[in-house]
């Protein structure tokens, strides 16, 4: 299950994704996180410092922290080469196309 902790940020990113014809990619990654947190585990999704990106925390049913990471956007204006604004590196990710990758 996924719990969106910042609905306004989620709507902004989804609007960006729809505008750039890549909403299916975003929703596929969110679906992956939702299924990874199978059973009674919950994936809490928050706004991230990187534009169009999310931070997430996996928690167990008793609200104990499991692990965290980021659902990081990359695209024509935001390569995952360690530079700002994402400050994240992605190996083998084509930054010329819009997409999201999971980092833990």
Secondary structure, DSSP 4 states (H G I P E B T S, - for coil): -EEES-HHHHHHHHHHHHHTT-HHHHHHHHHHHHHHT-TT-EEEEEE-SSTT-EEEEEE-TTS-EEEEEEEEEEBTTB-SBS-TTT--B-TT--TTS-EEEEE-
